[in-house]
Amino acid sequence: MARATEVRAVARTLGEGYMVQVPGPEGQLLSRRRLVQYVNLGVYELLGPRGADETRRAWEDGQLRIVTSLRLRHDFGSYNRAGDDIAGRLVGSIDGRQIDVLFAYFEGENLRNTVDFRLGRQFEMSGLDWFAFDGAWTRVRTPVHLAVEAFGGLQVDGTALFGLPTFELDGTQGRARDRSFSPMAGAGVSLWGLKWLDARVAYRRTFTPAAFNRRIVDDDASLGLPSGVDQEVVSATFAGNFADGRISPYGALRFNLGTGRLDDVAAGLQLAFTREHLIRALYIRTLPMFDLDSIFNVFNAQPFEDARLVYEVRPAPRWTLAARGQVRFFRSETTAALGTAPARTLSLGSGGGATASYRGRRFSGRLDGFGLGGEGGARAGGSLDTRTMVWWDRLALDARIYGVYYRDEVTAARQGYSVALQLGFNAQLWRGIHLAVLGEEMFTTFYSQAFRVFGALTADWSVRTRR
């Protein structure tokens, strides 16, 4: 008899250094010296094989694991300095964070061939709805290819010691609501086990009950926060796979019940006529979503709306050619009561581009060019990226050159160009240990030169212990 547990540790150190010029006649330069450390620890295969002839437990028998990720970051440069104004204090509150727990949960998968669960800090993606919480999530699969989900917990507080500000609701920065305890609860229904269709519908509600926040001082100096709803959304997503993968439609949406509007929509279709030719079509429409307590919900926000069409062909096994077109939609609403009818309710911006890429045994390259015009101004540019593998594939040499021209039709000062050259390498120092360094020299209309260096050191270890 023998049992084994797999332990995996990943340490990744990222360093970045560059200069930022302060606006004004003095032209003062501030240095940024940022260091970020990621430490991931996972314990897998907690349940041993059921059969004597199995080296690993089968997926049908279920499995348990522990997954964690910690991030430490700091800025040693002169950019993150004490300020006397509101903007200076805001920068300090954003960049002054030291420790973030990105996720840390205990997970069970396919227990009794029916149940999945997670306990702890976790993040979820439901179509176009992304969120993080501290709590529990569970899913029960039925024999009729339907799965029922339920989850609940506390919204992650970005101001806490081990908080995660990435998924925190926007619009309440620095207010008492930003420090409140906000429970989150939701449910969903999804399809599972079908090779030709995947779909899911989910509901989520985040609220602030007065019983949880009696000791928090409100913005008007009163004790306690009143009850309220912070976020309430319905999300849906689907993806199809028909005709042996030649027809693949997909779509997703997020409806904001608090504001009564459709915030995000995405829909697309991929048609593969042969193994060498395919067409992809994509439409997206998105609006920013704020905390329902935020004043930004009363402003007239116009959505970002975009449609794209891509044709891709593989004339040879190592070559890929693609051409794309893009149309941007700018809509202006009419307010009859205020007499602010726009001259045009719809304006368009359009453009396109072309790409050629080659992927060989030791060399790969990609050439790309694009141009956009119409409403909002004009942009045009191109880039050339290459990677060369040398020294028994333990050393990769990277090179990139790109340039862009831009012209804003509203602000005359926003007109100019940028040209940059990047050189770097990615070296395998030892099995599981990699060092990557990238340097960039950029010339722009506003800077005679701008130099930046980025480095990453990664150590990935897997150990299997047994008894």
C-alpha atoms as one frame of an Amber mdcrd trajectory, in Angstrom:
protein
   0.000   0.000   0.000   1.277   3.483  -0.882  -0.203   6.983  -0.941   1.249
  10.140  -2.482   0.390  13.854  -2.442   1.637  16.266  -5.064   2.960  19.629
  -3.834   3.719  22.418  -6.297   5.390  25.746  -5.431   5.825  28.592  -7.912
   7.779  31.769  -7.104   7.817  34.593  -9.628   9.733  37.867  -9.117   9.014
  40.811 -11.444  11.081  43.974 -11.536  10.483  47.126 -13.576  12.316  50.425
 -13.820  11.612  53.573 -15.825  11.298  57.364 -15.547   8.149  59.511 -15.607
   8.209  63.202 -16.484   6.100  65.516 -14.333   3.862  67.900 -16.325   5.007
  71.495 -16.078   7.767  73.807 -17.211  10.348  72.269 -14.851  10.188  68.854
 -16.521  11.103  66.998 -13.325  11.789  63.267 -13.715  10.464  60.768 -11.196
  11.813  57.236 -11.015   9.731  54.088 -10.770  11.460  51.016  -9.330   8.712
  48.463  -8.853   9.212  44.977  -7.474   6.443  42.362  -7.402   6.725  38.875
  -5.882   4.206  36.085  -6.551   4.220  32.956  -4.381   1.833  30.150  -5.389
   1.455  26.964  -3.367  -0.766  24.040  -4.305  -1.350  20.646  -2.705  -2.948
  18.214  -5.165  -4.000  14.569  -5.272  -5.137  14.515  -1.639  -7.218  11.408
  -2.376  -5.314   8.320  -3.466  -6.246   5.876  -6.253  -9.084   3.464  -5.581
  -7.657   0.675  -7.708  -4.465  -1.217  -6.845  -3.273  -0.963 -10.465  -3.742
   2.833 -10.703  -0.903   5.318 -10.231  -3.349   8.257 -10.053  -6.938   8.489
  -8.945  -9.393   8.477 -11.843 -11.425  11.636 -12.483 -14.664   9.695 -12.061
 -13.705   8.921  -8.441 -13.348  12.577  -7.369 -10.419  14.546  -6.009  -9.466
  17.144  -3.355  -6.851  19.908  -3.589  -5.661  23.157  -1.964  -4.719  26.139
  -4.173  -3.233  29.452  -2.940  -1.593  32.543  -4.440   0.067  35.445  -2.587
   1.405  38.701  -4.039   3.833  41.183  -2.453   4.622  44.469  -4.189   6.449
  47.698  -3.499   7.782  50.771  -5.300  11.328  51.829  -4.353  11.370  54.847
  -6.679  10.555  58.490  -6.050   7.139  58.285  -7.711   5.367  56.942  -4.625
   6.038  59.864  -2.327   3.964  61.716   0.240   1.703  64.420  -1.215  -0.225
  67.282   0.312  -3.083  67.281  -2.158  -5.924  64.834  -2.703  -4.318  63.372
  -5.827  -1.094  62.664  -3.939  -2.940  60.852  -1.160  -4.928  58.851  -3.715
  -1.752  57.673  -5.449  -0.366  56.652  -2.069  -3.490  54.671  -1.235  -3.317
  52.792  -4.548   0.420  52.034  -4.744   1.050  51.690  -1.015  -0.380  48.175
  -0.795   2.104  45.503   0.264   0.370  42.109   0.474  -2.536  40.718  -1.561
  -4.079  37.259  -1.306  -5.263  36.642  -4.848  -6.973  33.329  -4.062  -6.777
  30.627  -1.406  -9.358  27.859  -1.380  -9.975  24.187  -0.643 -11.538  22.473
  -3.655 -13.416  19.254  -4.239 -14.021  18.014  -7.774 -16.517  15.406  -8.972
 -17.205  13.911  -5.551 -19.514  10.905  -5.885 -19.527  11.792  -9.585 -21.962
  14.618  -8.780 -20.679  17.443  -6.513 -18.031  20.166  -6.972 -17.230  22.754
  -4.283 -14.738  25.447  -3.222 -14.183  27.004   0.222 -12.138  30.172   0.749
 -11.131  33.183  -1.332 -11.992  32.604  -4.974 -12.871  34.457  -8.163 -15.583
  33.571 -10.619 -16.151  34.254 -14.311 -19.735  34.076 -15.476 -19.731  35.143
 -19.093 -18.901  38.859 -18.852 -19.352  38.985 -15.060 -16.091  38.805 -13.056
 -16.065  38.928  -9.247 -14.177  37.704  -6.161 -15.461  36.767  -2.709 -14.567
  34.966   0.520 -17.000  32.120   1.019 -18.316  28.903  -0.505 -19.347  27.766
  -3.976 -20.955  24.448  -4.859 -22.369  22.765  -7.961 -24.520  19.657  -8.242
 -24.751  17.880 -11.597 -27.867  15.919 -12.523 -28.186  12.952 -14.940 -30.133
  15.109 -17.444 -27.067  17.291 -18.274 -28.195  20.144 -16.007 -26.073  21.525
 -13.158 -27.339  23.732 -10.322 -24.944  26.172  -8.616 -25.106  28.227  -5.431
 -22.525  30.495  -3.800 -22.275  32.994  -0.980 -19.807  34.883   1.179 -18.318
  38.342   1.661 -17.147  40.639  -1.103 -13.363  41.025  -0.977 -12.358  44.282
   0.746  -9.559  45.985  -1.165  -8.588  48.142   1.841  -7.940  45.160   4.141
  -4.436  43.878   4.923  -4.781  40.845   2.656  -7.404  42.384   0.387  -7.580
  42.273  -3.392  -8.488  45.634  -4.988  -8.731  44.269  -8.546 -12.351  43.110
  -8.237 -13.561  45.782  -5.829 -16.567  47.821  -6.993 -15.716  51.192  -8.522
 -17.288  54.503  -7.575 -16.885  54.580  -3.760 -13.151  55.250  -3.366 -12.345
  56.624   0.082 -15.966  56.637   1.323 -17.381  54.760   4.288 -19.151  52.371
   1.920 -15.735  51.360   0.669 -14.934  49.870   4.106 -18.250  48.105   4.696
 -18.918  44.377   5.078 -20.860  43.382   1.970 -22.300  39.850   1.736 -22.662
  38.294  -1.697 -25.063  35.545  -2.740 -26.073  34.013  -6.028 -27.154  30.961
  -7.976 -26.866  29.569 -11.474 -28.008  26.855 -13.862 -25.735  25.423 -16.554
 -25.432  22.604 -19.077 -22.727  19.983 -18.692 -21.537  16.871 -20.488 -22.630
  17.998 -23.977 -19.916  18.151 -26.634 -21.903  20.427 -28.952 -23.325  23.036
 -26.537 -22.277  24.849 -23.358 -24.595  27.383 -21.673 -25.057  29.029 -18.276
 -27.394  31.560 -16.613 -26.536  33.065 -13.210 -27.849  35.630 -10.734 -25.704
  37.566  -8.226 -26.524  40.120  -5.528 -24.131  42.105  -3.320 -25.660  44.106
  -0.475 -24.703  46.020   2.694 -26.922  45.123   5.678 -27.044  47.592   8.560
 -26.521  44.780  11.111 -23.029  44.090   9.698 -21.866  47.731   9.713 -23.069
  49.274  12.984 -19.583  50.357  14.072 -18.508  52.040  10.835 -18.561  55.851
  10.865 -20.502  57.188   7.866 -19.401  60.141   5.723 -21.697  62.499   7.694
 -19.968  61.431  10.985 -22.947  59.319  12.104 -22.369  55.829  13.492 -23.474
  52.914  11.364 -24.349  52.463   7.702 -27.901  52.035   6.406 -28.837  48.927
   4.470 -28.511  49.010   0.715 -27.869  47.008  -2.432 -24.427  47.453  -4.017
 -24.781  45.271  -7.095 -27.436  43.019  -8.643 -26.806  41.396 -12.004 -27.963
  38.556 -14.249 -25.435  37.004 -16.626 -25.748  34.484 -19.444 -23.313  32.771
 -21.765 -23.364  30.073 -24.445 -20.942  28.427 -26.881 -21.784  25.976 -29.624
 -19.771  23.442 -31.593 -21.553  22.161 -34.687 -20.620  20.340 -37.904 -17.504
  18.761 -36.398 -16.214  22.125 -35.192 -16.677  23.993 -38.460 -19.452  26.205
 -37.052 -18.822  27.721 -33.610 -21.201  30.474 -32.399 -20.833  32.057 -28.954
 -22.312  34.896 -26.937 -22.482  36.448 -23.465 -24.311  39.261 -21.714 -24.636
  40.949 -18.331 -27.843  42.757 -17.305 -27.658  45.262 -14.437 -30.874  44.930
 -12.411 -29.917  47.906 -10.240 -29.857  50.377 -13.138 -32.207  48.465 -15.439
 -29.829  48.397 -18.402 -27.828  45.913 -20.423 -24.223  46.723 -19.543 -22.243
  44.180 -21.568 -22.939  42.169 -24.715 -20.603  40.020 -26.787 -21.481  37.762
 -29.717 -19.393  35.995 -32.289 -19.271  33.301 -34.937 -16.384  31.246 -36.321
 -16.753  29.424 -39.629 -14.030  26.986 -40.687 -14.682  26.175 -44.360 -11.604
  23.961 -44.613  -8.572  23.248 -42.474  -6.817  26.202 -44.112  -9.582  28.853
 -44.265 -11.759  30.342 -41.535 -13.771  33.501 -40.832 -14.379  35.055 -37.410
 -17.002  37.725 -36.690 -17.255  39.561 -33.353 -19.562  42.226 -31.883 -19.064
  43.800 -28.452 -20.922  46.482 -26.519 -19.892  47.501 -23.019 -20.682  50.129
 -20.381 -18.785  50.722 -17.112 -20.576  49.342 -14.055 -20.316  51.142 -10.713
 -21.452  50.501  -7.164 -25.143  51.389  -6.935 -24.217  53.854  -4.148 -21.992
  55.783  -6.560 -23.006  59.111  -8.085 -21.542  57.979 -11.406 -24.744  56.023
 -12.061 -26.668  59.275 -12.692 -24.369  60.481 -15.479 -25.103  59.814 -19.132
 -22.543  57.181 -20.093 -22.318  56.084 -23.703 -21.339  52.473 -24.450 -18.252
  51.371 -26.314 -19.524  49.531 -29.398 -17.361  47.647 -31.869 -17.747  45.074
 -34.669 -14.903  43.112 -36.288 -14.467  40.617 -39.124 -11.342  38.474 -39.605
 -10.393  36.196 -42.490  -7.543  33.756 -41.799  -5.760  31.372 -44.160  -2.890
  28.914 -43.725  -1.199  28.600 -47.153   1.579  26.421 -45.682   1.995  24.451
 -42.448   4.189  27.154 -40.865   2.547  30.255 -42.327  -0.642  32.075 -41.287
  -2.090  35.099 -43.091  -5.001  37.187 -41.815  -6.941  40.304 -42.829  -9.358
  42.133 -40.549 -11.883  44.943 -40.682 -13.286  46.986 -37.804 -16.188  49.407
 -37.332 -16.709  51.535 -34.205 -20.136  52.999 -33.378 -20.491  56.355 -31.561
 -24.073  57.063 -30.530 -25.402  60.367 -29.168 -28.654  60.353 -27.231 -31.255
  63.075 -27.717 -32.552  64.941 -24.680 -35.676  66.756 -25.899 -36.471  68.320
 -22.508 -33.125  70.144 -22.392 -32.990  70.946 -26.072 -29.678  69.177 -26.565
 -30.427  67.294 -29.756 -27.126  66.299 -31.434 -26.425  67.013 -35.072 -25.981
  63.283 -35.696 -27.230  60.419 -33.564 -24.729  57.944 -35.026 -21.116  58.425
 -36.108 -18.766  55.748 -37.374 -15.082  55.038 -37.223 -13.611  52.292 -39.345
 -10.362  50.678 -40.316  -8.571  47.413 -40.815  -5.312  45.577 -40.756  -3.301
  42.618 -42.001  -1.046  40.067 -40.302   1.508  37.538 -41.507   3.094  35.083
 -39.064   5.648  32.285 -39.379   6.322  29.609 -36.761   9.304  27.315 -37.301
  11.367  24.966 -35.190  13.740  27.613 -33.832  12.421  30.872 -35.274   9.039
  32.558 -35.266   7.993  35.991 -36.461   4.897  38.134 -36.843   4.364  41.220
 -39.027   1.271  43.355 -38.407  -0.098  46.638 -39.757  -3.296  48.557 -39.008
  -5.138  51.816 -39.601  -8.239  53.416 -38.031 -10.051  56.611 -38.993 -13.351
  58.419 -38.784 -15.034  59.629 -35.598 -12.564  60.309 -32.791  -9.452  60.760
 -34.914  -6.963  58.560 -36.711  -4.395  55.922 -35.771  -2.019  53.962 -37.961
   0.946  51.770 -37.210   2.683  48.449 -37.437   4.956  46.039 -35.602   7.430
  43.230 -36.205   7.943  40.561 -33.499  10.509  37.749 -33.596  11.724  34.947
 -31.297  14.837  32.838 -31.945  15.625  29.682 -29.954  19.348  28.907 -29.436
  21.562  26.779 -27.189  19.465  23.577 -27.176  16.262  25.617 -26.795  17.371
  26.908 -23.383  17.788  30.493 -24.563  15.183  32.531 -26.434  16.135  35.856
 -28.029  13.253  38.283 -28.490  13.153  41.379 -30.678  10.347  43.774 -31.502
   9.982  47.079 -33.299   6.731  49.000 -33.527   5.493  52.436 -34.447   2.210
  54.298 -34.257   0.876  57.645 -35.487  -2.159  59.204 -33.795  -4.279  62.309
 -34.284  -7.176  63.381 -32.062  -9.774  65.462 -33.890 -10.947  67.101 -30.639
  -7.649  68.041 -28.953  -4.948  69.364 -31.251  -2.213  68.598 -28.705  -2.950
  64.871 -28.988  -1.135  64.431 -32.258   2.175  62.736 -32.729   4.036  59.466
 -33.137   5.861  56.793 -31.128   8.603  54.458 -32.341  10.087  51.816 -30.062
  12.656  49.032 -30.190  12.607  46.108 -27.753  15.323  43.524 -27.165  15.329
  40.768 -24.575  15.974  37.156 -23.710  14.373  34.277 -21.811  16.909  31.822
 -20.373  16.343  28.493 -18.631  18.887  28.642 -15.801  17.866  25.232 -14.451
  14.960  22.886 -14.854  11.959  24.920 -13.692  13.943  28.175 -13.228  13.696
  30.895 -15.893  15.098  34.428 -16.154  13.567  36.918 -18.596  14.866  40.447
 -19.259  13.375  42.962 -21.686  14.603  46.459 -22.523  12.811  49.117 -24.540
  13.990  52.385 -26.068  11.150  54.609 -27.284  11.154  57.877 -29.225   8.021
  60.007 -29.240   6.796  63.468 -30.145   6.988  64.542 -26.503  10.124  62.660
 -25.335  13.535  62.678 -26.970  13.937  59.166 -25.570  12.319  56.903 -22.959
  14.135  53.826 -21.707  12.503  51.014 -19.719  13.790  47.699 -18.336  11.613
  44.781 -17.224  12.803  41.547 -15.602  11.187  38.339 -14.344  12.649  35.433
 -12.377  10.440  32.327 -12.126  10.977  29.157 -10.085   8.495  26.319 -10.590
   8.944  23.230  -8.397   6.819  20.099  -8.132   7.415  17.535  -5.384   5.493
  14.331  -4.825   5.672  12.979  -1.276   4.516   9.540  -0.300   4.295   7.109
   2.563
